[in-house]
């Protein structure tokens, strides 16, 4: 087999491959002319940037690199990433050799080296990121993606032990999940120090903070999932903790929900929030977070509070509606379906939620690339080829268990006990488009049932064949194993699987996991996980601004059908209903023995009530968990008047978003500031906290101000900049850019607050001109527009809008733009008089607003599959 053809990746795919997965040469002093390298083009501790290029000159430690776009960069060998592998073929050779090396005997090793090389070729099987980066390249990096560590022991020493375990795993590339339910609630008595506990949530903040340190200190972000059970007294605090700034910022959150709780919600019953009596004998030794086990021991449980179950449920729903967190895992149902139900209960999931695990549980992941299994002649799935690749992929993943280094003895012991693997898919949306099947339709649900049932059958039969050859997992009990909820369903549909397990045993306790595949899917150039495409056209940032690009399969169709709209089976995440997302998830979940990382995307006007019905639908359809993302969701805090006025009357202000863009221009909103109802929180927050000595220097805001809203396209998406006048002079600025909860939105809000404070405090000089002077021309990672239309940044957009506003004058501004966006003669929104025209695309799925990427610093981070992913550098929160 020729493996030297050198199929080079291009653009972002090549950058992801070289940065994340190619085997590295740590000794960059060996760099020579002609080497393909990653060069650090932006040496920023928080937002570094790298580009792919070829070394064309070297003198000492100084090098000149020609980037792929032709630009020359002078750098040094210390700022290069030098890789041993330059092409995917080289990586495939390494992985095939590594995974076949655990087979017994030269003949077996050669046989499986060739088979593994076959399934890896052309990305038929795409190994999980940890396998791709570490197998055959490092004895330090774990090949497992997913870890769950035991719930912390309820003492300071136990918490510190858990912190150490978490840190060690993350430092080697693993994502960690943990359940905090073992920790006593807030204000519970701590007898040893004659004090009270700060609570489970506060300790979750410690784990979250440490995760953030690992992100800053390493090349890969730490990933953490925190969970709490529905009976814990701190559950309401846990649900709402992210609404408090800075407490838990580096972890995903989910609530573990029981069947009894869902029944109590349905019947509107009371729900007891309880915790073990910490004075019970042997509490420190026996309590591990399992309340049922504690009760079976006859130990006492204290009821801390009784609330309506619907109160807790409604709090979950409202919080998810506001900020997409917490997610919900139907943990009791999960364990009823789990194949390890009889010896190893699931206590938490990994950070992205697709893999439920017991204490010390681990799992390795890879994905079959379904886009490679389209039979064009038959206009069907290439079923025979898919069966072969699926079967061999199971053995590939099983061999990972014996090849990976184990840094904790407990992980090795547990994994040998159950041999848990997670084979998933990517490219589903692309395959369905090739087949002309509309994702989310009734036909698609029937197709998904057939496709994933087929893959489950082939996976399980393959595992039984390996068991016949090498033996079953240690905890295998053929009578109990087939009694799980999942196995009953599988064997009912495919009786031959039950016969095979009876005759040959089972090599792996679980086989199938549907993970996000954000970075690897982007590298391969197909749809990620089981998700539809987020959009078919998008903008890539470059030194020339934003360029519109199409997903390749959409571009191919448009090239073949010039002037025509894409057919209806080209669907995006946002063009589907939220219910479509859930029904697809449920259809696939039927054939997944672990779980699924999937986001139900909802429109901006999705209501709290609809969110509740969606969560309940997920439970009814048999999903093991659910996460929603409401586009442009925003939780605007209650606004109040200054402290001298009445504070008991509060008015809640809500903005509605269109798509992924900023909130509507003021002309299209119901104006909350009219009729003296309420004044904005920004100036009042400053006024209330101002030093009384200087209060007279601060111009207080009257009940009504008039001004103009300017719609300006910026590198971060469309900005709506409202400038209000006080006495004929700009006195406050409001900025709406990006999605609420994003870093872009937060920084824009902060800029508006600071500008408003500056404009209304003191009377020294022409503050407007001074503000323009200091904001104008500030640049970031990119710009948009050319000439006088060029906007360098949000700050630059504010400066230009202030210039226009002051030129128009108070009288003209009040009459022409009284909280209305100016319309130019050609009916395009425009910033007045300065040519800063901007148009919004009519394309329904266009991404118009992004967040900042913590890896490259560009405004290109979007929420896909429950993970934030960068369309510029390939960064993914979960991979």
N, C-alpha and C positions, 0 to 999 in steps of 0.2 A: 504494500500500500504506500503510495507516494504521500508523504506528509511534509514535503518541502515546497509546496506550491505557493506558500506565502500569501494567503488570503488576508490582506490587511483590512483592518477596520478603518472607518473614516469618522471624522468629526468627533462628536460627543462619545460615540461608541468606543473609539480608539482611546480617548482620554480616560474613560472609566476602566477599560481593560488594563491599561498601563498603570493607572494609579491604584486600583483596588486589587486586581487579581493576578497580574503577571508576576513572575518570580523576580524578586529584587536582588540587585547587587549592591550591598551596603557600602562597598568601597568605591565611592564615586571618583577617587583619584585615578581609577583605571579607565576613565572616559577617554575615548579617542575620536578623531575626526570620522564622521560617517555614522556615529551612534545615534539612534533614535532615543530621545530622552524626554522627560517632563522637566520644564524649567520653571522656577518660581518667578513669576512676572509681577507679583504684588506681594511684597514682604511685609504683611500685616499680621500681627499676632492673633487677631480675631478673625480677619477675613483674608487669608492668603489666597492667591490664585496661581494656578499652574496651566501651562499650555504645552502642547506636543510640538516638538521640532527636531531638526537634525543638526548635530554639531558640525559646523563647517570650518572652524578654526580653533586652535588652542595654543596658548602661550603661557607656560607655567600653570597656575591654577585658574587663569582667566580663559573663558571660552566665548565664542560667538555662536549663537543658535539661530537657525532660520526656521521660524514658525511655519505651520502649515499654510497660513495665509500670506506667506512671503516676507513678513516683517522680520527684521534682524534684531536680536536681543543680545546685548553684551552682559555676561554673567560670570559666575565662578562655579567650579566643580562642586562647592559646598551647597549650592542652590539647585542642584540637579537631582532628579530621581532617575537612577540608571537601572534598567531592567535587563535580566538575563534573557527573558522571553520577549519577543517582539510581535509574534503572531499567535492567534488562537491555536493553530496546529501544534505549536511547541507546548502550550499549556495542556492540550488534550493528550499529548504523548506522556507528559509528566503524570497527569492524573490517572491515565490507564495503567501506567507502570506501578504507581503507588497502590492503587486499589487491587490490582491483581497479585501484588507481592504477598498478600496474606493467604493466598491459596496454597495447598500442600502439593509440593512437587513441581518440577520444571514444566512438565507437560500441561498440568492444570494452569499454571501461571501463564504460560504462553497462550493457551486457549482463551482465557478470560482477558488477557491483555488485548487480544485482537477484538474480542466482543465488546469490551468496554470502549476501545478506540472507535469502534463502529458507531455506537450509540452517541458518543460525544461529537463525532464529526458532523459538521454543518449545524451544530447546536440542536440536535434532536433531543438530547438530554442536556439541560443546563444545570450544572452542580450549584448547590448553595454557595453563598459567598465565602463562608469559612472553609469549605472544602476546596474551592477554587484557589484561594489564597494560600492555604497551608499545606495541603497534601503533597508530600514529596519535596516540599520547600523548607519546612520548619518543623522542628520537634517541640517548639514552644507554643505555637498557635493551636488552639482547639479547632477541631473540625465540626463541633456541634454548634448549631445556631441557638438552640433553646435550652435554657436552664430554669429550674425552679428549686429554690433552696428552702429548707424547713422554716416554718414560722419562727420568729425570734423567741427565745426563752424570755419569760417575763421578769427580767432583771437586767441591771446595767451590764453585767458581764455577758449575758446572753445576747443583748443587743449589739455589743461591740464585736462579739464573735460573728454574728450575722453580717455586720458591716465589713469585716475582714473577708469573709467568704464572698460577698458580693463584689468587692473591689478586685479580688484576685481573678474572678471569672471575667469581669468586664475588661480588665487589663489585657486579657488574652483573647479578646474579641467576642465573648459570649454575651448574649442578652439575658437578663435575669428577671424572673417573676417571684413575688413573695406575697403571702397573705398575712396581714397585720392583726388578725383577729385574736391572736394569742396574747396581745399586749393589753393590760388592764386599762379601763377607760379613764378619761380625764376626771380629775378630782377624787379618784379612788385612793383609799388609804395605803400608804407605803410604810408599814410598821417599822421596818429597820431603821429608817431615818426620821421617824416621827413627822412625816409630811404627807403630801398627796402627789399623785401621778400627773404628769403633763398630758398623758393620753396617747393613744395609738397614732393619731394623726400627726402629732408633733414629732414623734419618732420617724414617721414616714417622711417628714420634712428633712430629717438628717440624712436618710438614705437618698432622697432626691438631690440634696445639696452635694453629696459625695459623687453622685453620678455626673453632675455638672463639672466637677473638678477633673474627672476622668476624660470628659469631652475636651476640656481645655488642654490637658496635658498630653494627650496621645493623638495619633493620626486618625483614630476612629472614635466616634461618639459612644459613650456608654448608653445602654438602653435598659429601662427599668419599667416593670409593671407592678403597681401596688394594688392589692385587693383587700376587701373587708367583707365579712358576712353580714347578712341582713339582720341578725339578732344582736349585733354588737351595739352597746350604748352610744358609741361615737359615730354611728353610721351616718347620721344627718350632718354632722360636722365634716365627715369625710366627703360626702356628696358635694358639698358647697365649698370645699377648701380652696379650689382654684379661683373662686370669685374674690379671694383675699390676696392681694398682691404679694408675691415673693415667698409664699409659704411652701408650696410644692410646685416647682416649675420644670423639673427634669424627669418626670415620670408620667406614664399613662395610668389612668385610674379606672377600676371597674368594681362594681358591687356584685357579690356572689348571692344569687337569689334562689330560694328554695321553692319547691312545689307548694308547701304549706303557705308560704308568704303570698304566692300568686293566687292561691285559693282565698286567702284573707282579703286580698285586694278586690277580687271579684265579688265577694260577699259582703264587703265593707265591714270587716271585723276588726277588733282591737289586736294589736301586735305588741308582745312584750320584748323589751330590750333588756338583755340579761348578760351576766358574766359570772363565772365561778366564784365561789367564796374563797378568797385568797388565804383565809385562816384555816382552811381544811388541811388535815395532815397530809404530808407528802405533796403539797401543791406544786412546789418548785420542780419536783421530779416527774410528776404525772401529767401536768397540764401542758398540752402541745398545740392547743387551738382547736381541737376536735370536740365540740360540745356534746355530740351524741355519745362519743366514747367516754367522756367525763361523767355523763349521767348514768351510763351503764355500770360504771364503777360505784354508783350509789352516792356520789358526791353532791354536795349542796350547791345550788345555783341561786344567785341573788337577782331579783328583778329591780332594775334601776329606774325604769320608766315604762309606762304603757301608753302607746299612741295608736291612732288609727293607721292601719296598714296603708290606706290610701294616702295618708299624709306623707309617708316615706316615698311611696311610689310617685306621687305628684312632684315631690322635690327632685327625684331622679329625672323625671320627664322634663321638668322646667329647666334643670341644669343642662341636660343634653340638648334641649332646644336652643339654649343660649350659647353653649360653647362646645358642643359635641362630646362632652364628658360629664359624668362618668359613663363608660359603657356598662352593659349588663351581661353577666354570664349566668345562665340558668344551671347553677353548679350541681344541684341535686339530680336534675335530669341528665346532666353531663355524666355523672357517675353511674346512673342507671344504664346509660348507653355504653359506658366504657368497658373495654375488654379486660381491664385490670381491676374490675369492680371487687373481685373476691380476695385480692391480696395487696393492692396498692391504690388507695383512693386518690383522686385528683384534688389538689388543694388550691392550685393557681394556674394561670397561663403564662406564657412567655410575653414579652412586651407588645407584640402586635396581635396577640389574642388567638392565633391559629393553633397553638399547641398547648393543650391542658396536660399538666404533669403532676406527679406525686412529689413528695419531699425527695430531694436529691435527684429528681428526674432530669433526663437530657434527651435531646432528639436531634438528628441530623436531617437536613433537607436538600432536596433537588427537585427540579421541575421538568416534566416532559413538555417540549415546545410543540403544542398542537398545531401551530401554523405550518409546520413541516409535514403534516399528515393529511394533506388535501390531494385526492386523486382527481386530477383534472379531466382525464378521459371519462371516468365514471361519474364525475361531479358528485363525489361522495367522500367520506372518510376512508383513508387507506387503512382499513381495519387490520389486515394481516401484519402490516408493518408496525402499526401501533401496538399490537399484541406482543410482538417480538421485543420492541424497545422497552415496553413496560415491564416485561418479565426480567430482562437483563438488568434493568435499572434497579429492581428490588435487590438483586444480588450486589450490585454496586454499592447501594446504601448499607446493606448488611455488612459488607466488608469494611466500611468506614468505622464501624463499632470496634473492630479489632485493630485498625490502623491509627486511630487518633491517640494523642497523648492524654493521659488523665492526670489532672493536677490535684484532685481530691479523691482519696480512696473510696469515699462514699458514692461518688458519681460512678466510678467503675463498677463497684459492687451492685448498685442499683441497675445499671444498664446491662450488665451481664445477666441480671435476674430477669429482665423483660425484653431486651433487645428492641427498643422502640425506634422505628424509622418513620420518615414522613415524605413520601413521594407525592408531588403535586403537579400542577400544570401552569403554563403560561401560554399566551397566544390564543386563548379561547375566542376572544372577540374577533381576531383576525380570521380564524378558521370559519366562524359563523358568517362573516361577511363574504368569504369565498364561496360558501355554500348558499348564500342568499337568504339566510335565516335571520330574522329580526330578533336581536337580543331582548328578552323580556316578554316576547309574545307567547301565546299558547303553544304554537308550534315549537318554539325554542325550549319550552319546559319539557315537552315530550322528547326532543332531541337530547337535552341535557341528561334526562333520566337514562336514555339508552347509552350515551357516551360514557358517563361516569359509572354506570352500572357495569359496563364492559370493562373499564379499567380496574374497577374494584375486583371483579372476577379474576382477571389476569394477574393482578397483584397478589391476591390471596393464594391462588394456585401455585404461583412462583414461590411464595414463602413456604408452602407445604413441601415443595420439591427440595428446597434447600434444607428443610428440617429432616427429610428422609436421608439426606446425604451427611449433614453436619450435626443434627440434633435440634430439638426444640429449645425455646428459651427456658431457663431454669424453673420458673414458677408455673410452667404450663400444666394445666389440669384439663384434660380433654372434655370432661363432663361439665365443669364449671365455666370453662372458656366460652362454650357455645351458648351459654345462658344469658350473655349480655344482650342488652336491647339491640345493639348494632348487629350482632351475629345472628340473632333470630330473624331479623329482616333480611340479611344477606343470604342466609341458607334457605329461607322461604322462597326467594327469587331464584337462587342458584343452588339446588340441592347437592350438586356435585362437589361443592366446596365443603359441605358437612361431611361427605363421604371421604374426601381427601384428608381432612383434619383427623378424622377417626382413624384412617389408615396410616398417615405419615406424620401427624403432629403439626406443629406450627412454629416456625422459626422466630417470628416477631410478634409481640403482643399487639402492636398497631403498625399499620403500613402506610396510611394515607393522610396527608396534611395539605391544606390549601393555603400556602403562604403568600405574602404580597409580591415578592420578586421585583421590587422596585428598581434597584440598581442593575441587576442581571438582565431583567427584561428590557430596560432601556439600552443596555449595551448590545443586546442581541437585535434590537430594533423591532420588537413586536409588542402587542398589548400585554400588560403585566397582570399576573395572577389570573383570577377569574373575572376581572373587571372589564367593562367596556372601555373604549378609549375615552379619555377625559375630554379631548377635543380633536378634531381632524385638521384644523388649522391653528397655528400658534405663532408666536413671535420669538425669534432667537436674538439675543443681544450680541452685538459685535461692536467693534470700534467705529463702524459706520452707522450705528443706531440699531433699531429693531427691524428685522427682516421677516416677512411673512413666510412661513413654511407649512407644508402639508405632511401629514402622516403618509408614508410611502404608498400604502394600499389605496388611500383616497386620491393621492396624486396620480397614480397609475390610471384609476378610473376616469378622472377628469381629463387626463391627456388623451384617453381613448374616446371620450365623449365630450368634446369641446363645447362650451356654452350651456351644458346641461347641469341641473342640480343633482347632487348625490341621491341615490335611491333611498327609500325609507328604511332599508336594513342597515344603512350606515347610521348607527345611533351612538350618542355620547352619553356619558354619565348623567349630565344635567338634562338631557332630553327625555330621559326615562322617568317614570313616576317612581316615588319612593317604594310603593308597593311592588312595582316590577323588580326592583333590586332585592327586596326581601323574598319574593317568590323564587327568583333565580337562586338565591342563597339556600333556601330550603330544599329546592330540587337537587342541588349538588350535595347538601349536607346528608341527605339520605344515604349516600355512598361514601361518606368520609368518616372513618372511625375516630379521627381526632377532631379537629375543628377547622374553621375558615377565617381568614382575615379578609373582611369585606366591609365596605362602607355603603350605607344607603344614602345616596345624595338626595337632598330635598331642596325645593325652591325657596327663595327668600321669604315668600308669604306663607310658608307652611306653618300651621298654627300649633300651639301647645297641645290642643286636643287631638289633632291629627298625629302628632308625635306619639302620644299615649296609645292611640289605636295601632300605630305601626309597631310599637314594642310588644303589644299584646298579640298582634298578628304573628310576629316572629316566634313567640312562645307557642302559640297554637299550631304553627306549621312545623314545629320540631327543630327550630334553629337552636344551637347551643349558646348563642350570644348574639348581641346586636349592638351596632354603633351607627349613629346617623351623623350627617354633616349638613346643616342647613346653610345654604349659600348666603354669604353676607350677613350671617347672624350677628346681632349686636344686643348687648345688655347695657342700656343707658341708665345710669343710676338716677334715683329720684332727685329732682332739682328742687331747691328751696330758695327762699328769699334770704337776704342778709340777716344777721342775728338781731338787728334792731327791729325787724319787722316780725310778723307772726310766722312761726315755724311749724304750726300744727297742720297747715294746709299744704299738702304736697301734690305735685303734678308729675306724672310720669311721661317722659317724652320718648316716643318710639320713632325710629326711622325705618322706612322700607327700602330695600335694595333692589336694584334691577340686575339680575345675573350676578356676575362677579365684580361689577363696577362699584363705584362709590355710591353713597346715598343720593337720592334724587336731588336735583337742584331745588333751591328754595321756592322757585316759581311753581314747582310741581308738588310741593309738600303742603300739608296742612300746617300753617305757620304757628309754632307753639309760643312765639314771642309776641304775638299781636294781642291787643286788648288788655295789656298789662297783666296777663295771667301769671307769667313766670319769667325770670331772667336767667340767662345762661349760667351754668355752674362755674365756668372758668374764672370770670372776674370776682364772683362772690367768694370762691374758695380762697382767693388771695386776700380779699378785703377782710374776711372774718379772722384770718390769721395775722393780719398786719400789725406791726408795732404801733400802739396808740400814739406814740410821739410823732410818727410820720403819717398818720391817717389823713391829715389835711392835705398832704401832697398827692394823695391818690384820688383821682377823679372817679367818684362813684357813678355807677351806671344808672341812668333813668329807666323807667319802665319800658319805653319804646325807643328804639334806635332804627334809623333807616340806612340802607347801604346797597351794595350790589354783590351778586355772586358771579364769579368768573370761572368758566369751565376751561381748564388747561390740561393738555395731554403731557404727562411727565414720564420719565423712565420707569416709574412705579405704577403706571396706570393713570386713568382719568382722575384729576383732582378738581374738587369743587371748593373754591376759595371765596369765602364770604368776608367782605370788609365793611364794617359798620362805622358810621361817622358820629362824632360827638362835637358839637359846636363847629361843624364844617371841616373837621380834621379826623382822619382815621383813628379810631380808638380801640377797636377790637378786631381780631381775625379768627375765623373758624376754618379749620382744614378738615376735609373728608377725603381721605385717600386710602385705598386698600380695604381689606376686610377687617371687621372688628375682631380684636383678639390677635391680630398680626403685629409684628414688630413695626412694619411700615405705618400702620394705623396709629400705634402708640406714639411713635416718634413725631408723626404729623400733628397729633393732638398736643404733644408737649411743645412743639414749635409754635403752635397757635397760642397756647397759654402764655409762653414767655414773651411773644410779640405783643400780646394784649397788655400784659403787665408793663412792658417797656413803654408802650404808647400812652398809657393812662397814668403813669407815675411821674411826678415832677414836671417842671416846666422849663427845662434847660435846652435851648437851641431848637432847631428843626429836627425833631425826632424821626419824622417819616423819611426825610432824606438820609439821615444817618442809618436808619434801619435798611433802606434800599442799598446804600453803599456797602454795608457789611454782609448782606445776603446775596447780592447779585454776583453771578459768576461762580458761586460755589459748585463744584463738580463732584460727581461720584464715579461709579464704575461704568457709567454709560450716559449717553444723552439721546435726545430725540428731536428731530427737526433739523433744519439747516438755516444758516444765515440769521436774519432777525427772528425767525421762528424757532430757533434752537433753544431748547430748555435743558439745562444741565442737571437739575435736581429739583426737589420739592422746594427747597429754600430759594432757588433761582426763580421758580414759578411764582412764589410769593412776592419777591422783589419786582418782577415784571408786572404782576397784577397791581401792586401798589403804585407803580409808575403810571399805569393807565388810569387808575382811579383818581390820582391827584391831578392828572391832566384834564380829565373830564370836568372836575370841579363839583362842588357840593350840589348846586342846583340841578345840573344836568344829570348827575348820578341819581339824585332822588327821583327825578321825573322819568328817567329812561330805564332805570334798573332797580325799582323798589322791590327788593327781594325777588327779582326776576333775572334769569339768565338772558343776556342780550342775544338777539338773533340777527345775524348779518343778512344782507340782501339775498344771498343765495340759500338762506334758511339753514346755514350751518351754524352751530354754536361757535362763538368766537370770543377771545379776549379782546376787549374793545380797542380799536384804533391801532393796534400794534402788530397785526398780522399773525397773532398766535392762534390761528385757526386749528380746530381739531374736529375730526369727524369720528363717529362711532360706527364700527362695522355692524352691518345688519345680520352677520352670521350668528346663528343662535348659540353655537357652542364655543365661541371664541373666548380664550382666557384674557381677561382685561385687567386683572389685578393680581399681584403676586406679593409674597412676603419675602423677607431677606433670607438668603441662604447662609447658614453659619459656616459653610465651608469656603465658598468663593465670594460671598458678600454681595452677589448680584440679586436683583429683585426678580427671582425666578423660582420661588418655592411655592408649590401648590399641594393641596391635600388630596391624595389618591390612596385608596385601599386602607384608609385609616392611618396612613403615614404621610408625613411631609416629604416631598421629593423635589429635587432641583432639576429643571429642564435645561440648565446651562452647564453644570459640572457633573450631574449625575448623583450628587449626594442624596442619601436616603436616611431618614431617621431610624428605620428598622433594619437596614442591611449593613 
